[in-house]
Amino acid sequence: MAGIIHNITVQAYSGGTSYERYDIVENSDIYYVSAVDENQGNAPATTSNSFWKRFGDIGFEISDVWVPTHSVSTNNSPRTVSRQLSEGIIQRESDGINSLKQNIEVSFVGRKPKETQSLLAFFEFMGGKYAFTYTLPEPYNVAKKFVCSNWGMSYSSFRKDAISAIFRQSFNPIVSAGLEGEGQQGRV
C-alpha cells in the first residue's frame, strides 16, 4: 500500500532502516509516524507504542508526536432548549447528552519542513473523519477526542512554517482507520 500522502512518498517499513522523528512508513497496509529519532529495529505494532504512532488509532494522542504551540484557545458551545413557561419566565435545559461541545484552535508555529509535512499528511489522512486524542492544557488538563476538518499553513522565508487547526470535540462512536472488520471500536 506504500503510496503518497500530502506529497510525501510513503515507503514500506524496513527493519534495517534508521528512521527519524516525523518519518512516515507503511506496514501491513497501515500508516505510522515515527515518534522518536534513531528509530531502528522497532517494527510498528498493531497499535501505537512509544516508537511508532499509528494513523487512525483510537488512542492516538496528537501531542505524542506534534506538540502545539501554547497559544491554544477554546470555544465552548452548549446546546440548549428553551421554552416559555409564562410571561417573563423561560426554562432552559441541556439539549440531549453531550450537550457541551468544545472547539479548540491550535497552532504549530516555527516548524521545520519535515515536521510540517508529516503533520499535514496526518490531517489529510484523518480527513475530518477519524478522531484522535488531544490533552487540553490547564485549566482543563483532560484528554478528549477530537476531529480536525479545518487546517491551514503559512510559509516563512526562513522555512519555519506555521500550521493552524481547529479541533472539534467528537462524541460519536468510531472505528479505527484501517480496522473496519477487525471489531476495534471506541467512543469519542
Secondary structure, DSSP 4 states (H G I P E B T S, - for coil): ---EETTEEPEEP-TTSPBPTT-EEEETTEEEEE-SSSB-S----SS--SSEEETT-TT-BGGGT-PPEEEEEEEEEE-EEEEEEETTEEEEEE-SSS-EEEEEEEEEEEE-HHHHHHHHHHHHHHTTTS-EEEE--TTT--EEEEEEEEEEEE--TTS-EEEEEEEEE--SEEE-TT-TTTT-EEE-
